[in-house]
Amino acid sequence: MPTTASTADIRRSARLFHALSDETRVALIAMLRDGERCVCELQDALGAAQSRLSFHLKVLKDAGLVHDRKDGRWVYYSLRRDAFVEMEHAVAGLTPRRRAMPVRQASGCCN
């Protein structure tokens, strides 16, 4: 019998999905798919203010989706492949089961 997700797994999944719930953050992920990018490149490509971009990058970093590397005064961002594998597993765990689910009998709460 399959087990249900733990509270920690549910929290982790929610954090990952929240990080991808914004168009700007999804655009950042798309730009990073080809490899590491300097924050100035990301800012120019999005036409975003530095403070707005910093907020979105922090959300992605806090969720574990991106990694940053400092080189002098520049910061470079890249994707963390393991986080995307983890997200695949989280989605797979939410996929409806193939077997038919029996119709639940009313227990008095929905009558």
N, C-alpha and C positions, 0 to 999 in steps of 0.2 A: 504494500500500500504506500503510495507516495506521501511524503511529508509536506506540510505547508511551509512557506517561507518564514524564517525567523524574523523577529522585530528588527534586528540589526540589518538583515538582508533587505527588508522593506524600506527602511530608512536610507540605506545606501542607494537602492534603485531610485527612490524619490529624488535624492540629491543629483544623481546622474541625469534623470529625465528633466528635472528643473533647469539644469545647466543648458539643456538643449531646447528650452521652451521659448527662446527669444531669437528673432531673426538675425540680429547682429551677432549673437554667439554662434549661430549655425553658419553664418557667413565667415566668421573667424576660423571655425573648424574646417570649412571648405578651402580656405586660403592656406591652411597649414597642412593639408593633405599631401602636398608635394614636397614638404620638408620645412625645416626651420626658417623662420622669418624674423627680421628685426622689428621691434615695436614701431619704429618710424615708418616702415613699409606698410604695416597693417593700418596705421593711422592714415597714411596717404591714400591707400586703396579704398578705405571706408569713408574718407572725408569726415572722420569723427574727431571730436575734441578729445584731448589727452585724458581728461578726467572721466569722460564717458567710456573711452576705450579701456582705461585702467579698471573701472568697475567691472566690465564684462570679462576681461581677462582674469580678474580675481575670482569671479564666480566659476569660470572654467578651471582655474587652478585649484580652488578649494574642493571642487568635485573630483579632482584627480585626472581630468581630461587633458590638461596641458602641463608642460614642464617649462620652466624658465631658466635661462643661463645668462649670467651677467658677464660682459666683456668690456671692461673700462666703464664708460658712461652709457653704453648701450645694453639693452636687454633683448634677448632672442627667445622666441617661443617655438615649441614643437609639440606635436601630439604624443600622448602616451598610449602606445598601441595596446598595452595590457588593459587599460580602462575600456577600450572599445570591445575587446574580447569579453570582458566582464559584463558589459552592457548587452552583448549578444546573448549571454547566458541568462541575464535578467529578463530579457524579452522572451526567450524560450520558456522560461519558467512561468510566464503569464499567458502563454499560448493555450487556447482551449484544448482540452483533451479530445482525442479522436473518438473515444467510446461515447455512446449515447448516454446522456444524463437522464436519469429517471425523473418523472414529474414529481415534485415534492407535494405531499399532502398538507393541506392547511392544518396548522397546529393551534389555531385559535387567535394568533396575533394578526392575521390578515383577513379575518372574516368580517 
